[in-house]
Amino acid sequence: MNAIALATHPANRDASAVAVRDLHFGRSTGTIFKVTAGYVPGFRGMTAPGHFTNEADAIEWVELYASAQTVAL
């Protein structure tokens, strides 16, 4: 899962990237990755366009993104 979500993100050059939290929304999972520069959230193969300085902000991004995706379906 790490490789898929980080494939299009600049953090893919960060060998220290590791998944630190999974968030479940129905049958979908959001993942928070810890990288050297901060946290990168991902959901359904999409990652945030930048880094977050703390995990709470990254979690909020996933929650907002997931709710927008659910409404769009």
C-alpha angles and dihedrals in degrees: 000000000000093000094049097049096041096043094096097035127091088235089073086088090059109094090194094065111129134167109248103172139020121203120196124214109177105299094342128088130209118202132203115211124200113217132169093266096047135277130337118196122206135188130177093349093311122111128195113267092242146011127284120217094221137032094237092062091048090051090050090053091053092048093050093044092048093050091050091050091049092052091048092055 
